[in-house]
Amino acid sequence: MRDVPASGRNFLLPASPRSAAARLAMSAALLAAAHTATSAQTSAAFPVGMQQLDYVADGNRHLAVTMFYPAAVRERAAARFVMPFFSNLELYNDAEPATGGAKRPLVMFSHGRGSNGLYYAWFAEFLAARGYIVVALNHYRANTYDSTIAYLANKLWQRPRDISLTISYLLNNPSWGRLIDASRIGVAGHSQGGFTALWVAGTTINPEKYLAFQRGWRNNQMVPDYLRNELPLDASPALDVHDKRIKAAFAMAPGIVQAFGMDEAGLRQLKVPAYITVGAADTQAPPAENAEFAARHAEHAELHVIPGRVDHDIFVNECNETGRNEFPQACIDAPGVERASIHAQVGEAAVRFFDASLNVPRGK
């Protein structure tokens, strides 16, 4: 979950002035919605099922994902999925999907660096309870259980590739393909996953800046020689990762935005709606250099800086006592910060954003 060690200024920055009035109006509406997180319009309508599956793509690329979806739970005694370290989740393991005739919108979720999709189950549950199918990936060789420096820090173009491969797999899957509306696909992510969401949705990177980023790791003397020698110096795979099936991007505390080569010109290539949110006190992906920079230059982006002492890991699941003891930095917030309340606000904003951007009538 750690992407950028830094500190920086924190302030609410308006997006590009090209459509300032419209942006301000939409931002005000979304912020108002965030303060009414129990609004009947987006109240939970479904219990949420989850199913873990894996598949092999490109010959030897093993990808694991977790599906979150509206479930047809007929008995409250249905099997629950109990997640160590985390609390306030209500998920039904392998429950039957709820069907109502119409196909459902899909949101792909990209986790933070070295993390995994289940760390954000609260976000997936929030959307799935309101009619979405949410797919949380474990990025190939870059997740909690299976990772190498090459994929964590050098071959980052594999992340958007994972998302595109998984969309194709699900649309062609006999069970899930019949449930997913291929015309309504969005992407969300946190930290390095927030960067990935903007990237796969259409933002491009500067090849020279990307190569400089790669050289930084290739020349990093802290990395053992045999690993450094395996790190490629090649920008070409990173230059075209746009998936045109994705119609909207929701980025939470996007990290390494400029360091990786996502500059002003690249951000202007993002043509789909984007919603970018970050804690005002984020010390790992400082807003000024990352979220605010991205929102300033992406033409259709909205920015919400969460006020107060809100740090980077606010977007991870709520933690139980064991989680707080095991992972205090990720689980314990500053005094006065209420993670549950912020999750409700962020979830509400996400539902309203995707409803509007994907043209999802409420009630689906």
Secondary structure in CASP SS format (residue, H / E / C, confidence):
PFRMAT SS
TARGET T0000
AUTHOR 0000-0000-0000
METHOD secondary structure of the structure
MODEL  1
M C 1.00
R C 1.00
D C 1.00
V C 1.00
P C 1.00
A C 1.00
S C 1.00
G C 1.00
R C 1.00
N C 1.00
F C 1.00
L C 1.00
L C 1.00
P C 1.00
A C 1.00
S C 1.00
P H 1.00
R H 1.00
S H 1.00
A H 1.00
A H 1.00
A H 1.00
R H 1.00
L H 1.00
A H 1.00
M H 1.00
S H 1.00
A H 1.00
A H 1.00
L H 1.00
L H 1.00
A H 1.00
A H 1.00
A H 1.00
H C 1.00
T C 1.00
A C 1.00
T C 1.00
S C 1.00
A H 1.00
Q H 1.00
T H 1.00
S C 1.00
A C 1.00
A C 1.00
F C 1.00
P C 1.00
V E 1.00
G E 1.00
M E 1.00
Q E 1.00
Q E 1.00
L E 1.00
D E 1.00
Y E 1.00
V E 1.00
A E 1.00
D C 1.00
G C 1.00
N C 1.00
R E 1.00
H E 1.00
L E 1.00
A E 1.00
V E 1.00
T E 1.00
M E 1.00
F E 1.00
Y E 1.00
P E 1.00
A E 1.00
A C 1.00
V C 1.00
R C 1.00
E C 1.00
R C 1.00
A C 1.00
A C 1.00
A C 1.00
R E 1.00
F C 1.00
V C 1.00
M C 1.00
P C 1.00
F C 1.00
F E 1.00
S C 1.00
N C 1.00
L C 1.00
E C 1.00
L E 1.00
Y E 1.00
N E 1.00
D C 1.00
A C 1.00
E C 1.00
P E 1.00
A C 1.00
T C 1.00
G C 1.00
G C 1.00
A C 1.00
K C 1.00
R E 1.00
P E 1.00
L E 1.00
V E 1.00
M E 1.00
F E 1.00
S E 1.00
H C 1.00
G C 1.00
R C 1.00
G C 1.00
S C 1.00
N C 1.00
G H 1.00
L H 1.00
Y H 1.00
Y H 1.00
A H 1.00
W H 1.00
F H 1.00
A H 1.00
E H 1.00
F H 1.00
L H 1.00
A H 1.00
A C 1.00
R C 1.00
G C 1.00
Y C 1.00
I E 1.00
V E 1.00
V E 1.00
A E 1.00
L E 1.00
N E 1.00
H C 1.00
Y C 1.00
R C 1.00
A E 1.00
N E 1.00
T C 1.00
Y C 1.00
D E 1.00
S E 1.00
T C 1.00
I H 1.00
A H 1.00
Y H 1.00
L H 1.00
A H 1.00
N H 1.00
K C 1.00
L C 1.00
W C 1.00
Q H 1.00
R H 1.00
P H 1.00
R H 1.00
D H 1.00
I H 1.00
S H 1.00
L H 1.00
T H 1.00
I H 1.00
S H 1.00
Y H 1.00
L H 1.00
L H 1.00
N H 1.00
N C 1.00
P C 1.00
S C 1.00
W C 1.00
G C 1.00
R C 1.00
L C 1.00
I E 1.00
D E 1.00
A E 1.00
S E 1.00
R E 1.00
I E 1.00
G E 1.00
V E 1.00
A E 1.00
G E 1.00
H E 1.00
S C 1.00
Q H 1.00
G H 1.00
G H 1.00
F H 1.00
T H 1.00
A H 1.00
L H 1.00
W H 1.00
V H 1.00
A C 1.00
G C 1.00
T C 1.00
T C 1.00
I C 1.00
N C 1.00
P H 1.00
E H 1.00
K H 1.00
Y H 1.00
L H 1.00
A H 1.00
F H 1.00
Q H 1.00
R H 1.00
G H 1.00
W H 1.00
R H 1.00
N C 1.00
N C 1.00
Q C 1.00
M C 1.00
V C 1.00
P C 1.00
D H 1.00
Y H 1.00
L H 1.00
R H 1.00
N C 1.00
E C 1.00
L C 1.00
P C 1.00
L C 1.00
D C 1.00
A C 1.00
S H 1.00
P H 1.00
A H 1.00
L C 1.00
D C 1.00
V C 1.00
H C 1.00
D C 1.00
K C 1.00
R C 1.00
I C 1.00
K C 1.00
A C 1.00
A E 1.00
F E 1.00
A E 1.00
M E 1.00
A C 1.00
P C 1.00
G C 1.00
I C 1.00
V C 1.00
Q C 1.00
A C 1.00
F C 1.00
G C 1.00
M C 1.00
D C 1.00
E H 1.00
A H 1.00
G H 1.00
L H 1.00
R C 1.00
Q C 1.00
L C 1.00
K C 1.00
V C 1.00
P C 1.00
A E 1.00
Y E 1.00
I E 1.00
T E 1.00
V E 1.00
G E 1.00
A C 1.00
A C 1.00
D C 1.00
T C 1.00
Q C 1.00
A C 1.00
P C 1.00
P H 1.00
A H 1.00
E H 1.00
N C 1.00
A H 1.00
E H 1.00
F H 1.00
A H 1.00
A H 1.00
R H 1.00
H H 1.00
A C 1.00
E C 1.00
H C 1.00
A E 1.00
E E 1.00
L E 1.00
H E 1.00
V E 1.00
I E 1.00
P C 1.00
G C 1.00
R C 1.00
V C 1.00
D C 1.00
H H 1.00
D H 1.00
I H 1.00
F H 1.00
V C 1.00
N C 1.00
E C 1.00
C E 1.00
N C 1.00
E H 1.00
T H 1.00
G H 1.00
R H 1.00
N H 1.00
E H 1.00
F C 1.00
P H 1.00
Q H 1.00
A H 1.00
C H 1.00
I C 1.00
D C 1.00
A C 1.00
P C 1.00
G C 1.00
V C 1.00
E C 1.00
R H 1.00
A H 1.00
S H 1.00
I H 1.00
H H 1.00
A H 1.00
Q H 1.00
V H 1.00
G H 1.00
E H 1.00
A H 1.00
A H 1.00
V H 1.00
R H 1.00
F H 1.00
F H 1.00
D H 1.00
A H 1.00
S H 1.00
L C 1.00
N C 1.00
V C 1.00
P C 1.00
R C 1.00
G C 1.00
K C 1.00
END
